[in-house]
C-alpha cells in the first residue's frame, strides 16, 4: 500500500507477494528483486510494473541496495538466493552494465556523505571514499565499527543521507545511533525481566 505523506488516499500497488529487497529512485519509482533473486522489476510512479530493459539472465542474483541520485545507477550486491553476501557492484539500470566496487563479502551497501558504506558478513562496517560524479572509489576502505547484528538476509543497520547511522549490536541486542562525526549513543539497551 502506498500512502502519500502530503495527504490523499492510500492505494494498493501491484507488487508481487514475493518481494525480497528494493530501493526508491529519485523519480518515485521503486526498484526491487523477487525473493528468488531471479529478476529485477520497477514499479513506476504511476503504479505499473515495468520490466527491466536488459535480459533477465543479467539480473539474476542482484540485490538492489540503493538507487543513486541520477536514477540510472544502483548499488547492488551480487548474491544469488543461496548466498547471504557477495561482491558490491554499480549497476546501470538501463543497460545492465556492472562495475565492481568491492570484492565482498558485503551484506548491505549505502552511499552517504561521499562514502560507500559496506556492512560485511562478519558484522563489521567499512567506509570507502566514493566520487559519485565519476562513479568510482577514491581511497581505501576503513573499518569504523563492528558487531552489527545480521539476520538471514540483511544487517540490522540503516544510514541516513547525512551520515547518521543506527544499528543493532550483535553482542547485546541494543540500538546504537552513530553520528557522522563518530559520536555513538545507545538508544535502546537490552532489557531483562
C-alpha positions in Angstrom: 0.0 0.0 0.0 1.3 3.5 -0.9 0.3 6.3 1.5 1.1 9.8 0.2 2.7 11.9 3.0 1.2 15.1 1.6 -2.3 13.6 2.0 -4.5 11.6 -0.2 -6.0 8.2 -0.3 -3.9 5.1 0.3 -3.7 2.9 -2.8 -2.8 -0.7 -3.4 0.1 -1.3 -5.8 0.8 -4.4 -8.0 3.9 -5.6 -6.2 4.4 -9.4 -6.3 4.0 -11.0 -2.9 7.5 -12.5 -3.1 9.4 -9.2 -3.0 12.9 -9.6 -1.4 14.7 -6.2 -1.3 14.5 -2.9 -3.1 15.1 0.9 -3.1 13.3 4.0 -4.2 14.5 6.0 -7.1 14.6 9.8 -7.2 11.6 9.9 -9.6 9.4 8.0 -7.1 9.9 4.6 -8.8 10.6 1.5 -6.7 13.3 -0.9 -7.9 13.2 -4.4 -6.4 14.1 -8.0 -6.9 12.0 -11.1 -6.4 12.6 -13.4 -3.5 14.3 -15.9 -5.7 16.6 -13.1 -6.8 15.9 -14.1 -10.3 14.9 -10.8 -11.8 14.7 -7.0 -11.2 11.4 -5.1 -11.5 10.5 -1.5 -11.4 7.2 -0.1 -10.0 6.7 3.2 -11.8 5.3 6.3 -10.1 2.1 5.5 -12.0 1.9 2.1 -10.2 2.7 0.0 -13.2 5.2 -2.9 -13.2 7.9 -2.1 -15.8 10.3 -4.8 -16.9 14.0 -4.1 -16.6 15.3 -3.1 -20.0 18.1 -5.7 -20.1 18.0 -9.5 -20.3 16.7 -11.5 -17.3 19.9 -13.6 -17.2 21.9 -10.5 -16.4 19.5 -9.7 -13.5 19.8 -12.9 -11.5 21.4 -12.7 -8.1 21.4 -8.9 -7.9 20.1 -7.5 -4.6 19.1 -3.8 -5.0 20.5 -1.7 -2.2 20.2 2.0 -3.2 19.3 3.9 -6.4 21.7 6.8 -6.8 20.6 10.4 -7.4 21.0 10.1 -11.2 18.1 7.5 -11.2 20.1 5.3 -13.6 22.7 3.7 -11.4 22.1 1.4 -8.4 24.3 -0.1 -5.7 23.7 -3.9 -5.7 25.1 -7.0 -4.0 25.7 -9.9 -6.3 24.4 -12.7 -4.1 22.1 -15.4 -5.5 19.4 -16.8 -3.3 21.7 -19.5 -1.9 24.2 -16.9 -0.6 24.0 -14.3 2.2 26.7 -11.9 0.9 28.7 -11.2 -2.2 30.6 -8.5 -4.1 29.3 -5.0 -4.3 28.7 -3.5 -7.7 27.4 -0.5 -9.5 24.6 -1.4 -11.9 23.5 0.6 -14.9 19.7 0.2 -14.7 19.3 0.9 -18.4 22.0 -1.4 -19.9 22.7 -3.9 -17.1 26.4 -3.0 -17.2 28.2 -3.9 -13.9 31.2 -2.1 -12.4 32.9 -3.8 -9.4 33.2 -1.8 -6.2 34.2 -4.2 -3.5 35.1 -7.9 -3.7 32.8 -8.7 -0.8 31.5 -10.4 1.3 29.1 -7.4 1.5 25.7 -7.8 3.1 24.5 -4.2 2.6 25.8 -1.1 0.7 24.9 2.5 1.1 26.2 5.8 -0.3 26.2 8.7 2.2 28.3 11.8 2.5 30.7 10.8 -0.3 31.4 7.4 1.4 30.5 3.9 0.3 29.3 2.3 3.5 29.5 -1.5 3.4 28.3 -3.9 6.1 30.3 -7.1 5.7 29.3 -10.7 6.5 31.3 -10.6 9.8 29.2 -7.7 11.1 31.9 -5.1 10.5 31.2 -1.8 8.7 33.6 0.0 6.4 33.6 3.4 4.7 35.4 4.0 1.4 35.7 7.4 -0.2 33.5 7.5 -3.4 33.3 10.0 -6.2 29.6 9.9 -7.2 30.1 12.0 -10.3 32.9 9.7 -11.7 31.3 6.6 -10.1 34.5 5.3 -8.6 36.2 4.7 -5.3 38.9 7.2 -4.5 40.6 5.7 -1.4 41.0 2.6 0.7 38.3 1.1 2.9 38.5 1.9 6.6 36.6 -0.2 9.2 34.8 2.1 11.7 32.7 -0.3 13.7 32.0 -4.0 14.2 29.4 -6.1 15.9 26.4 -5.3 13.7 23.6 -7.9 14.1 22.9 -9.9 11.0 19.8 -11.9 10.2 19.3 -14.4 7.4 19.2 -11.9 4.6 20.4 -8.5 5.8 22.1 -6.4 8.5 20.2 -4.7 11.3 21.6 -1.4 10.1 20.4 1.8 8.4 22.2 5.0 7.4 20.7 8.4 6.6 21.9 10.6 3.7 23.5 12.9 6.3 25.7 10.1 7.5 23.9 9.3 10.8 23.6 5.5 11.2 21.7 3.2 13.5 22.3 -0.5 14.1 21.5 -3.3 16.4 24.6 -4.6 18.2 25.3 -8.3 17.9 26.8 -8.8 21.4 23.9 -7.4 23.4 20.7 -6.5 21.5 20.6 -2.7 21.8 20.0 0.0 19.3 23.0 2.3 18.7 22.9 5.7 16.9 26.2 6.9 15.4 26.5 10.5 14.2 28.6 11.3 11.1 31.3 12.6 13.4 31.6 9.2 15.1 29.8 10.1 18.3 27.9 7.0 19.4 24.9 6.7 21.8 22.9 3.7 22.9 19.3 4.5 22.4 17.6 1.2 23.5 19.5 -1.1 25.7 18.7 -4.8 26.1 16.1 -5.3 28.8 15.7 -8.3 31.0 12.6 -9.2 33.1 
